[in-house]
């Protein structure tokens, strides 16, 4: 039986999963320059439109992008705080490994016996 994850962990999982594919990371990078329509986004990729739209759906389900439809055109934009769960997790990992490396450094400098 698996332990239930806190909501923040499942949110982090969704963001990491969405960013695991190179096409989706490329879309996020492109949207970093501003909103774009589906056709503008898809023009850079040699992928069938239904497959490309599925990538957009994964990003939207993870909360990384938002979309709005005006007539027949759907436009996507980055969600303002979409990557916060990942930023927090990465900061925790960086702090953990900084402390561990500092401890190793202290051990190597201070706790070794001198060699004859």
trRosetta pair geometry for C-beta under 8 A, 3 or more apart (Angstrom, degrees):
i j d omega theta_ij theta_ji phi_ij phi_ji
5 9 3.8 -115 179 84 115 129
5 10 5.1 137 94 -48 126 84
5 13 7.5 43 129 -16 170 133
6 9 5.1 97 57 2 72 102
6 10 7.6 -148 94 -1 39 85
7 10 5.9 -59 -150 39 37 106
7 11 6.2 39 153 -21 69 107
8 11 5.5 -54 -147 37 33 115
8 12 6.3 37 152 -21 65 104
8 85 6.0 177 -167 -127 78 108
8 88 7.8 -53 -176 82 127 145
9 12 5.6 -50 -147 35 33 113
9 13 6.4 38 151 -22 64 103
10 13 5.4 -46 -147 33 36 117
10 14 6.5 39 152 -21 64 102
11 14 5.8 -52 -151 33 32 112
11 15 6.6 30 151 -16 64 105
11 63 7.3 -17 -152 28 97 142
11 85 4.7 -169 113 -76 106 161
12 15 5.8 -56 -149 37 33 109
12 16 6.2 27 156 -15 68 109
12 85 4.3 -144 -80 151 74 121
12 86 6.2 138 -138 -76 82 59
12 89 5.4 92 -136 -41 140 145
13 16 5.9 -59 -144 41 28 107
13 17 6.0 28 158 -19 65 110
14 17 5.8 -56 -144 38 26 111
14 18 6.3 27 157 -20 62 108
14 61 7.0 -122 -165 121 121 84
14 62 4.2 176 148 -124 97 83
14 63 7.1 68 113 15 132 96
15 18 5.8 -57 -148 36 28 111
15 19 6.3 12 159 -6 64 112
15 62 5.3 136 -87 177 46 120
15 63 7.4 -50 -79 59 91 95
15 64 6.5 126 -127 -67 80 106
15 82 7.1 151 -116 160 115 81
15 83 6.6 135 -162 -119 140 55
15 85 5.6 162 4 69 146 117
15 86 5.1 -127 118 -44 141 111
16 19 6.0 -66 -144 46 29 101
16 20 6.5 51 151 -50 63 97
16 86 6.6 144 -66 -100 80 111
17 20 5.5 -37 -153 -1 33 122
17 58 7.6 -115 120 -176 93 114
17 62 7.0 -168 68 -92 89 131
18 21 7.7 -70 177 25 35 95
18 24 5.7 -142 167 161 69 152
18 58 5.1 168 -121 143 86 95
18 59 5.3 121 -171 -99 126 51
18 61 7.5 -179 -86 70 123 84
18 62 3.8 -86 -35 -12 147 162
18 64 5.6 -170 120 -9 152 139
19 24 6.2 -137 -110 107 34 115
19 25 5.6 73 -159 -81 75 89
19 28 7.0 -12 -110 -10 93 155
19 64 7.5 146 -59 -92 92 156
19 86 7.7 25 11 -86 151 159
20 24 7.6 33 52 52 47 130
21 24 4.5 76 72 11 97 106
21 25 7.0 -171 90 -8 48 85
21 55 6.8 -123 96 -127 143 106
21 58 7.7 55 25 91 134 156
22 25 5.6 -54 -144 38 34 111
22 26 6.2 39 155 -22 66 105
23 26 5.6 -55 -152 35 31 114
23 27 6.6 33 150 -21 64 102
23 45 6.1 56 -134 -117 109 145
23 47 6.9 32 -123 -31 149 156
23 52 7.5 -126 173 -123 138 72
23 55 5.2 -74 113 -127 121 156
24 27 5.5 -47 -148 32 36 114
24 28 6.5 39 151 -19 65 101
24 55 5.2 -153 -76 -170 85 102
24 58 6.3 -67 -99 86 141 120
24 59 5.5 176 -151 -66 107 106
25 28 5.6 -52 -150 35 35 113
25 29 6.4 38 151 -20 66 103
26 29 5.6 -52 -148 36 33 113
26 30 6.3 33 153 -18 65 105
26 44 7.1 -148 153 110 130 134
26 45 7.5 135 94 -72 145 112
27 30 5.7 -54 -148 37 32 111
27 31 6.2 27 155 -15 66 108
27 41 5.7 39 -128 -162 96 122
27 55 6.5 152 -19 134 149 119
27 56 6.9 -153 -162 -90 162 73
27 59 6.4 -105 96 -53 136 160
27 65 7.5 -51 135 -51 116 148
27 76 7.7 -14 177 110 113 151
28 31 5.8 -57 -143 41 29 108
28 32 6.7 48 149 -36 60 97
28 59 7.0 -170 -67 -132 92 132
28 64 6.3 -53 -101 163 114 130
28 65 7.5 -133 -98 -56 73 107
28 78 6.8 81 -149 -101 71 108
29 32 5.5 -43 -161 13 33 121
30 33 6.3 -57 -174 27 42 107
30 36 6.4 -38 139 9 112 151
30 41 6.3 145 98 -122 150 81
30 44 7.2 -169 -81 15 147 155
31 34 7.3 -114 -162 78 45 20
31 35 6.9 22 -144 -105 85 34
31 36 6.4 -121 -96 17 71 103
31 41 7.7 4 -60 -101 92 119
31 65 6.3 -88 -139 -108 176 114
31 76 6.2 -72 -103 118 130 100
31 77 6.2 152 -165 -148 114 32
31 78 4.6 143 129 -46 117 89
32 78 6.4 51 -82 -39 50 148
34 77 7.7 -43 177 -121 43 91
35 75 5.2 42 166 167 119 111
35 76 6.4 175 -151 87 77 40
35 77 4.0 -37 -94 -82 97 95
36 40 4.1 -122 -176 91 106 129
36 41 5.1 130 108 -54 123 86
36 75 6.8 -179 99 -150 18 78
36 76 6.2 -19 65 57 67 86
37 40 4.6 99 53 5 77 102
37 41 7.0 -147 93 -2 41 87
37 73 5.2 -55 -125 -168 126 103
37 74 6.7 113 -152 75 73 48
37 75 5.2 -51 -89 -95 60 70
37 76 7.6 121 -130 12 15 77
38 41 5.8 -61 -149 40 30 109
38 42 5.9 22 158 -16 68 114
38 49 7.8 68 152 -155 117 100
38 52 7.5 124 -173 117 93 116
38 53 6.7 12 -149 -95 131 87
38 56 6.8 -55 -116 -49 94 166
38 73 7.8 -166 20 -161 91 62
38 74 5.2 39 -26 70 115 98
38 75 7.9 -116 -22 -88 66 30
38 76 7.1 91 -72 -15 62 109
39 42 5.8 -56 -135 42 29 108
39 43 6.4 49 158 -44 62 97
39 73 8.0 -70 11 -131 109 89
40 43 6.0 -42 -155 7 27 118
41 44 7.1 -65 179 24 37 103
41 45 7.9 -1 143 6 66 114
41 52 7.4 158 111 170 100 123
41 56 7.3 97 103 -81 155 119
41 76 6.5 9 -41 40 149 129
42 45 5.9 -80 -159 47 50 101
42 47 7.2 -113 -151 66 88 93
42 49 6.0 22 -152 -113 159 75
42 52 4.6 83 -113 144 104 165
45 52 6.0 146 81 -103 137 121
47 51 4.9 -114 170 88 106 119
47 52 4.8 131 97 -62 118 93
47 55 7.8 43 118 -10 162 134
48 51 4.7 84 64 10 85 107
48 52 7.0 -160 91 -8 41 88
49 52 5.5 -56 -143 38 34 113
49 53 6.2 37 158 -22 68 104
50 53 5.7 -51 -145 35 32 113
50 54 6.7 40 152 -25 62 100
51 54 5.6 -49 -156 27 35 116
51 55 7.1 39 146 -19 63 97
52 55 5.6 -47 -160 28 40 114
52 56 6.8 39 145 -16 66 101
53 56 5.4 -50 -153 36 40 115
53 57 6.4 46 147 -24 67 101
54 57 5.4 -49 -148 32 35 116
54 58 6.7 40 151 -22 64 99
55 58 5.8 -50 -153 30 33 112
55 59 6.7 31 150 -15 64 105
56 59 5.7 -55 -152 38 35 112
56 60 6.2 31 152 -17 68 108
56 65 6.9 -72 -159 75 75 146
56 67 7.3 63 165 -64 119 137
56 76 6.2 -116 -147 -81 117 150
57 60 5.7 -56 -144 40 31 109
57 61 6.1 34 156 -21 66 106
58 61 5.8 -53 -144 36 28 111
58 62 6.4 23 156 -14 62 109
59 62 5.9 -62 -150 40 28 108
59 64 4.6 -82 -169 66 81 116
59 65 4.5 32 133 14 114 113
59 76 7.8 52 95 -162 133 138
60 63 7.6 49 -179 -71 34 21
60 64 7.4 -93 -75 52 25 72
60 65 5.3 -61 -80 76 67 88
60 66 6.9 102 -129 -108 91 28
60 67 6.0 -37 -101 -7 136 109
60 76 7.7 -107 -71 -127 105 110
62 82 7.6 72 119 -167 88 108
63 79 5.6 -71 164 44 68 168
63 82 5.4 178 122 -129 80 87
64 78 7.0 -51 162 -142 68 71
64 79 6.0 -169 174 23 16 109
64 82 4.3 106 -124 177 46 144
64 83 7.2 53 -122 -61 89 75
65 76 4.9 8 173 -172 132 107
65 77 6.5 152 -157 77 81 32
65 78 5.9 -60 -104 -106 70 36
65 79 6.0 -154 -104 -21 13 87
65 82 7.3 18 -44 -91 37 160
66 76 7.1 157 80 -151 39 60
66 77 5.6 -20 59 62 87 86
66 78 7.9 28 16 122 80 12
66 79 5.3 105 -28 -80 96 86
67 74 5.4 13 -179 178 121 102
67 75 6.6 160 -152 81 69 41
67 76 4.9 -31 -94 -94 87 69
67 77 7.7 158 -89 18 39 68
68 74 7.2 174 87 -150 29 63
68 75 5.8 -16 60 58 78 91
69 73 7.1 158 -153 85 60 42
69 74 4.8 -29 -96 -97 80 77
69 75 7.8 164 -92 16 31 69
70 73 5.5 -19 66 67 81 94
70 75 6.9 7 12 -1 105 113
78 82 6.4 -119 -179 11 82 136
79 82 3.9 106 71 -58 103 108
81 84 4.7 2 174 -24 91 125
83 86 5.0 -54 -170 46 76 113
83 87 5.7 84 130 -30 87 99
84 87 5.5 -54 -140 35 33 114
84 88 6.3 33 162 -19 66 104
85 88 6.0 -57 -152 36 29 110
85 89 6.5 26 154 -16 64 109
86 89 5.7 -56 -146 39 34 110
86 90 6.1 33 157 -18 68 108
87 90 5.9 -57 -146 39 27 110
87 91 6.3 30 155 -21 63 107
88 91 5.7 -55 -148 34 30 112
88 92 6.6 31 154 -19 64 103
89 92 5.7 -53 -152 34 33 112
89 93 6.5 30 152 -17 65 106
90 93 5.7 -54 -147 38 34 111
90 94 6.2 36 154 -21 67 106
91 94 5.6 -52 -144 36 31 113
91 95 6.3 32 155 -18 64 106
92 95 5.8 -56 -149 37 29 111
92 96 6.3 32 153 -21 64 107
93 96 5.6 -53 -147 35 31 114
93 97 6.3 19 160 -8 66 109
94 97 6.2 -63 -146 44 27 101
94 98 6.1 31 155 -24 64 109
95 98 5.7 -54 -143 34 28 113
95 99 6.5 28 157 -17 63 104
96 99 6.1 -60 -157 35 27 108
96 100 6.4 21 151 -15 64 110
97 100 5.4 -51 -141 40 38 112
97 101 6.1 36 159 -17 68 105
98 101 6.0 -56 -145 40 27 107
98 102 6.3 31 153 -21 63 107
99 102 5.6 -56 -148 36 30 113
99 103 6.4 31 153 -20 65 104
100 103 5.7 -52 -150 34 32 112
100 104 6.5 32 152 -17 64 104
101 104 5.5 -49 -146 37 36 113
101 105 6.2 42 152 -22 65 103
102 105 5.5 -51 -147 35 32 115
102 106 6.4 35 152 -20 64 103
103 106 5.6 -52 -149 35 32 112
103 107 6.4 33 152 -19 64 105
104 107 5.6 -53 -148 36 33 113
104 108 6.2 29 156 -17 67 108
105 108 5.9 -57 -145 38 28 108
105 109 6.2 16 160 -10 65 112
106 109 6.2 -66 -144 43 26 102
106 110 5.6 -24 177 23 66 119
106 111 7.3 55 131 -13 72 107
107 110 6.9 -76 -122 54 15 81
107 111 4.7 -42 -150 36 59 128
107 112 7.4 81 155 -40 65 83
108 111 7.6 0 -31 44 13 87
108 112 6.5 11 -154 -23 38 123
109 112 7.9 168 87 16 5 101
